Amino acid sequence: MSRISPRQIIFLIFCIFIPLIIGVIGSFFTVSSISEWYVTLVKPWFNPPNWVFGPAWTILYILMGISLWMVIKDGISSDNVRKGVIIFGAQLLVNLLWSIVFFGMRSPLGAFVTILILLGLIVLTIRSFRIVSPQASYLLYPYFCWTMFATLLNAMIVVLN
């Protein structure tokens, strides 16, 4: 196993901050709606307490950043790396869009459509990352699983409301 240089550590931190910043931006739409609108919605019995979402997403964003770093740490000259980074960027933007649609626009149905697109993009990201770094793709599995759970929650909120 090779040693990670200080420059690579800085680059790793940068890669981790990219998804975390998207999460922070999304939280601007989320925080104000939780106490005003979200609490009024009927939610399924398996809906976790609100405090679970922040730590869960923080961990997932960190894993996403590490995964991104593992794919681009050796450069982006490869077509496979560039394709993976583009798909990663697209899924990250759709992830943010979900918060905007669900909490900002207060549209569970619109958010459900958005999260279905997000799931497809996560699968594409995993597949494209696997070509470059299987380990990087494995780090995205928890994200996929949590998003599947979020999709179920979103669908149930649509049905119950």
N, C-alpha and C positions, 0 to 999 in steps of 0.2 A: 504494500500500500504506500503510495507516494505521499509526501508531506505537502500540506496546503500552505502556500505562500501567503504573506500578509496582504498582498494585492488580491489574491483569490478570496480571502476572507472578506475584504471590503466589497468585492463584487458579489459574494454570497449575500452579504447584508443588504446590498442594493436590490438584489433579486427578491429577497424576502419582503422588503419594503414595498415593492410594486403591488402585490396583492393586498398587503395590509392597508395601503393608501386607498385602494378601491373599497375595501371594507369600511374604512373611516368615512369616505364619501357616501357610501350607501347608508351608513348609520345616521347621517343627517336627515334622511327621509324616514328612517325607522323610528328614531327616538321620539320625535314629536307625535307620531301616530300611535305609538303603543298605548300611551295613557289616555288618548282621546278617542281613537277609533277602534284599534285592535281589541281593546278590552270589551267592546260592545258585541263583538262577533261570537257566534256559537262555534265552539271548537270541539274536535273529537276527543274522546276520553283519553287517547294516547298522546295528546299534545303535551310536550314537556313544559316545565315551568319556564317563564321568560328568561330567568337568569342563566339557563343552560345555553342559550343561543350565542351569546357573546364569547364565552370561552371556547365553545365548539368551533365557531367560525374562525376565531383567532388561530387555533391549532391548525385548522384546514388551510388557512391562508399561508401560514408558515411552511407547511408541507408543500404547498403549491410553489412557493418561492424557492425552496430547496430543490424541488423537481426541475423548475425552470433553470436554475443554476447548473444542475447536473447536465442538462442538455446543451447549454451554451457556453460552459466554462472553457471549452477548447476552441471557441470561435463559432462564427455563423456562416462560414464559407460554404458549407455543405447544403445542398438543396433540401435534404431531409431535415436539417436543423432549422433552416429558414421556414419551411412549411410548418414544422411543429410550433415554432414561435408565433407565427401568424395565427394558427388555430388557437393556441394558448391565449393570445391577446383577444381574439374574438370571444372565446368563452368567458374571459374575465370581464369584458364589456357587457356581455349578456347577463352575467352574474349581477353586475351593478344595475343593469336595466330592470332586473326582477325587483330589486328593492324600490326602485323608482315607480314601477307599475303597481306593485302590491301596496306599498305604504304611502308613497307620494301621491299616486293617482287613486289609491284606495280601490283598486280593481282586482279582486281575487281571480276573476275569470281571465282577464288579460295577463295576469301574472302566471296563471296556469299554462297558457299558451307559451309564454316566455320561458318557463322552466322546462317545458318539453324540448324547446330549442336548445336550452342550456345542456340538458342531458345528452342530446346528440353531439353537441360540441365537446363535452367532456369525454365521451367515447372516442371521438376523433382525435382529441388531444392525447389520450392514453395510447391509442394506436400509433400515432406519429412519434410520440416520445419513445415508445418501445423500440422502434427502429434504431434510434440513436443511443438510448440508455434504458435497458429493461428496468433497472433500479429506479430510475426517475418515473417511469410509468407506474410502478408499484406504489409510489408515494401519493399517487392520485386516486387510488382505490377508495380510501376513506372518504374523500371528497365526493366521489361518485355515489357511494353508499348513503352518505348524509343527504345528498341532493335527491336521491330516490325517496328517502324518508320525507324530505321537505316537499317533494312532489305529491306524495300521498296526503300529507297535511294540507297542502294547498287545495288538492282536489276535494277533500272532505269539507274544507271551509266553504268552497263553492257550493257543494251539495247542501250543507247545513244552513247556508245563509241565502 
